[in-house]
Amino acid sequence: MKNKKRIVMDAEGIDRSLTRIAYEILEKNKGLNDLVLIGIRTGGVYLAYRLRKKIAAIEGIEVPLGILDITLYRDDLSRINKKPRIGKTEIAFSLDNMKVVLVDDVLFTGRTIRAAMDALIDFGRPRLIQLAVLIDRGHRELPIRADFVGKNLPSSLWEDVSVNLTEKNGADEVVIEPETEE
Amino acid sequence: MLGIRDLSREEIILVLDTADSFIEVSTREIKKVPTLRGKTIVNLFYEASTRTRTSFEIAGKRLSADTINISSTTSSVVKGETLIDTARNLEAMNPDVIVIRHSAAGAPHLLAGLVKQSVINAGDGAHEHPTQALLDMMTIRAKKGRIENLRIAIVGDIAHSRVARSNIYGLKTMGAQVAVAGPATMLPRDMEHMGVEVHSSLEKALAGADVVMMLRIQIERQHQNIFPSLREYARHFCLNRQNIALAKQDVLVMHPGPINRGVEIAPEIADGPFSVILNQVTNGVAVRMALLYLLTGGKG
């Protein structure tokens, strides 16, 4: 096993992927009527803001954007000892009859997305929910797939995939590396 | 969770941050999250309570836990069952959290030593009322943006007040300056050791205060001769339009409830623009949700 980290996507790559995803969202939904973006804390939130900017650059309109923290909906809370910190959920609009595009950085087991969908449905009855992710690394444990994917990244279960963003931790890059020993 | 005295600054901040995130759940149309599904919370109340008991019950229910209320007047306590026997029987039904209010200081500690469940103190005698202090600190932080270096006056029957005691521990830990005021019969002798200023006049404690916490005068204690009459108490210690001018212009007025209008606080102040009394109640649900979330599940 190669024991060092590899950059699999750089800043330009991330930007091009997001531009393409923005166009695909508009194409698939035939414009932005009733369209809202919901970013999943924390990585998905930054990507949702970037997508909103890209969509605004194309269509000239800012779509509503919400922030979702899925911690309260996790399926492993009673198994873990230390409770994860809870972030704020900020969805200042009704989701009834809206077309919701969920945004996250990495799609992996699908459990986060399951939790996110349960949470969204507590906020109303969206007309549909779509999923946009920057990286799909496989290894699904639930029947979930993304509608918009930046890059399919075949990975081993013993590797960590992280999306670094300037808003979060310095440089725009997607990194894959052997799992860090705990 | 037995008292604020045991909590570090970091632990208090964790509870307050978590509570801030829980505020949003109570504003939803569907005010419920599945976090504590399948957990059972017993509210064991040996003393009368509206706010605290309801607040714990709502907090548990909004987290999808099953909450059961036991009050002393309708339970086997009236048949003479002791706290220890009640606790062992409750434990045998395997709840996850026991919330207890008791007139005897130390009752929650006794209970925590007996049962394997998490125990939350909802007020024990004149000892501590930690969830009240946490919701008070949450309210102050939300309105002022900080607790550190604020001047906070606590006024009333300090000696018999678990609210005052828990708040003093918490506020000192968070770096606030605390001044207390009350008639000499209501001030404990060892007060200075807690690191607070002690005043026998309301005006001195109010001077320059960022926050004023008025305590409820326990009318039921009047027969113990600690104050001559409500009217005399009100003449010296009622927060009103005149004396509030001594505090800072943006002072917050707080009260743990239930309020005695015209005794410790004038109605126009309780309902006035400085009052955050109802914000305290709203925040109480969030603080209790935060504690229930943090205290259930794995051990550690």
Interface residues (C-beta under 8 A of the other chain):
Chain A: D69 L72 Y73 L77 S78 R79 I80 N81 K82 K83 R85 I86 G87 K88 T89 E90 D118 A119 D122 F123 G124
Chain B: L14 D17 T18 D20 S21 F22 E24 V25 R28 E29 I30 K32 V33 P34 T35 G38 L63 Y293 L294 T296 G297 G298 K299 G300
